[in-house]
Amino acid sequence: MTKAEIVNEIAKQTGIEKIQVQSVVEAFMESIKKSLAKGNPVYLRGFGSFIVKHRAQKAARNITAKTTLVIPAHDVPAFKPAKVFIANLKK
């Protein structure tokens, strides 16, 4: 499902204009990005958590060039679904 499809679905369910729904969805995603950039997780009860995971430095190999690279430590965004969310998927 794409962002446009999500906007269409919400607009259909709520009766709100697509332009307004799109601005709300954009603001929601921007809020999550800003929070994660500050290192703060976002918890949505019954849905899941957007968190920042730290990846340690590691060595990687380029098999074709037969060289070893060092990948520096870095942070990556991650999503952890809530137990209720996972339970609904298993049905």
C-alpha positions as CSV (number, residue, x, y, z in Angstrom):
1,M,0.0,0.0,0.0
2,T,1.4,3.4,-1.0
3,K,1.0,6.7,0.8
4,A,-1.5,7.8,-1.9
5,E,-3.6,4.7,-1.2
6,I,-3.5,5.3,2.5
7,V,-4.7,8.9,1.9
8,N,-7.5,7.7,-0.4
9,E,-8.6,5.1,2.2
10,I,-8.7,7.5,5.1
11,A,-10.5,10.1,3.0
12,K,-13.1,7.5,2.0
13,Q,-13.6,6.3,5.6
14,T,-13.8,9.7,7.2
15,G,-15.3,11.9,4.5
16,I,-12.5,14.4,4.8
17,E,-11.0,15.9,1.7
18,K,-7.9,14.2,0.3
19,I,-5.8,17.3,0.5
20,Q,-6.5,17.7,4.2
21,V,-5.8,14.0,4.8
22,Q,-2.6,14.2,2.8
23,S,-1.3,17.2,4.9
24,V,-2.1,15.3,8.1
25,V,-0.4,12.1,7.0
26,E,2.7,14.2,5.9
27,A,2.7,16.0,9.2
28,F,2.5,12.7,11.1
29,M,5.4,11.2,9.2
30,E,7.5,14.4,9.6
31,S,6.8,14.3,13.4
32,I,8.1,10.7,13.6
33,K,11.2,11.6,11.5
34,K,12.0,14.6,13.8
35,S,11.5,12.6,16.9
36,L,13.8,9.7,15.7
37,A,16.4,12.2,14.5
38,K,16.6,13.5,18.1
39,G,17.0,9.9,19.4
40,N,13.5,9.8,20.9
41,P,11.3,6.7,20.2
42,V,7.7,7.0,19.1
43,Y,5.2,4.7,20.8
44,L,1.7,4.1,19.3
45,R,-0.3,1.9,21.7
46,G,-1.8,-1.1,19.9
47,F,0.2,-0.4,16.7
48,G,4.0,-0.5,17.5
49,S,7.1,1.6,18.2
50,F,9.4,3.5,15.9
51,I,12.9,3.3,17.5
52,V,16.5,4.0,16.7
53,K,18.8,1.1,16.7
54,H,22.6,1.5,17.0
55,R,24.7,-0.7,14.7
56,A,28.2,-1.4,15.9
57,Q,31.3,-1.0,13.6
58,K,31.9,-4.1,11.6
59,A,34.2,-5.4,8.8
60,A,32.7,-6.3,5.5
61,R,34.3,-8.1,2.5
62,N,34.1,-7.3,-1.1
63,I,34.5,-10.8,-2.6
64,T,35.1,-9.7,-6.2
65,A,37.9,-7.2,-5.3
66,K,39.1,-9.4,-2.4
67,T,39.2,-6.4,-0.1
68,T,38.0,-5.7,3.4
69,L,36.0,-2.6,4.3
70,V,35.2,-1.1,7.7
71,I,31.6,-0.1,8.1
72,P,31.5,2.6,10.8
73,A,29.0,2.5,13.7
74,H,25.7,4.1,12.8
75,D,22.1,4.4,13.8
76,V,19.2,3.1,11.8
77,P,15.4,3.6,12.2
78,A,13.4,0.5,13.1
79,F,9.8,-0.5,13.7
80,K,8.7,-2.9,16.3
81,P,5.0,-4.0,16.0
82,A,2.9,-4.3,19.2
83,K,1.8,-7.7,20.4
84,V,-1.8,-6.9,19.5
85,F,-0.7,-6.0,16.0
86,I,1.2,-9.3,15.6
87,A,-1.8,-11.3,17.0
88,N,-4.1,-9.7,14.4
89,L,-1.7,-10.8,11.6
90,K,-1.7,-14.4,12.7
91,K,-5.5,-14.8,12.3
